[in-house]
Amino acid sequence: MKETQRSNRYHIGIFGRRNVGKSTLLNALTGQDVSIVSEVAGTTTDTVWKNIELPGIGAAVIGDTAGFDDVGELGGMRNERTRRSAQQVDMALILVNGQPDDAVYELEWRDFFRSADIPVIFVMTKCDADTDYDVDLWKSILGQDVCSVSAKEGRGLDTLLEKMAALYKNDDNLDDITHSLVKDGDVVVLVMPQDAQAPKGRLIQPQVVTLRNLLDKHALALCCALEELPLMLESLKMPPSLIITDSQVFAQVKSLTPKETKLTSFSVLMARHKGDIETFREGADALMALPKNGKVLIAEACSHIPQNEDIGRVKLPRMLHKKFGEELQIDIVSGNDFPDDLSQYDLIIHCGACMFTRRHVLSRVRRAKAQEIPITNYGIAIAALTGILNDVEI
């Protein structure tokens, strides 16, 4: 309970060929035997994630992946898992060693990460006292600097950590969830209905992230359920600067919001924080133009047992059918079950993605845009369906 949730940690992936030293580096960075180290190629068969606090970065999670040169039917499955992990990371460490007779894999993965705007550090591993690797030749082939380390002897790790911290500092994909909506001293009211979906005794993740952000900004955060909102507003000497509400009670909160107070939702904030807000706005336009016999994909980030009045599986489909009729087809996927081929859909509606990293969501946005399929998210879709999208601050 005291640890930062994994979806809010900075994700760093370790990639490379089989037996290049990925597991050894993970163990060296974490100071623990997290991954099995063996001379047998292909020992790591699935991504191993380890939470860690890193200097200059803070809360992070490092993933040790299967070798991207794995072969055979099983190797193909491992490669697919590695590619899925690659879509989740905020930074990639690509490991090399030996003489670069053939750098085709390394160049392919370098280009993959560049196309996804994911920073890459190349790491020459196993640079022990008795090795003589041509680092300059690797630099020439890869077109960028290469950091030399010996995990076994502990050399070069401090330099690697410094490079990682520098890339993190310059990463413009990190986002302030309330961005320009909130400044020091603002009074912000959070409307947080506690329905069956909310874990008993806990707040859901978007509420936790937003509340922490408001505290860090030294805003005055006031929390209530929908039923107490009128009393909350009456108790204030002045209207609040901002009201943040659960998407499911948008309309009710809008009717109570003072005209001088800005209004947004947790899901809309998450849309900007974890995705591409402009693309989601365009997706809302496509939503309102859906044909009655259209087909929609609802994508949830987390896998969970559906609850009564579940927003993705019950409430949103009900709203869609009410607006467009029962002929509208709706598919629902969760977790990593996001289709590669999206061509059968007229629209994708993604959840707020509190369980995903921003780059993971953006990888899905890019996939949808590449196939020319509009995509939006829960909060913006609900605001559009209830007719208040133009009144919601994004």
Buried (B, 14 or more C-beta within 10 A) or exposed (E): EEEBEBBBBBBBBBBBBBBBBBBBBBBBBBEEEBBEBEEEBBBBBEBBBBBBEBEEBEBBBBBBBBBBBBEEEEBEBBBEBBEBBBBBBBBBBBBBBBEBEEBEBBBEBBEBBEEBEBBBBBBBBBBEEEEEBEBEEBBEBBEEEBBBBBBBEEBBBEEBBEBBBEBBEEBEEEBEBBBEBBEEEBBBBBBBBBBEBBEEEEBBBBBBBBBBBBEEBEBBBBBBBBEEBEEBBEEEEEBBBBBBBBBBBBBBBBEBBEEEBBBBBBBBBBBBBBBBBEBBBBBBEBBEEBEEEBBBBBBBBBEBEEEEEBBBBEBBBEBBEEBBEEEBEBEBBBEEEBBEEBEEBBBBBBBBBBBBBBBBBBBBBBBBBEBEBBBBBBBBBBBBBBEBBEBBBB
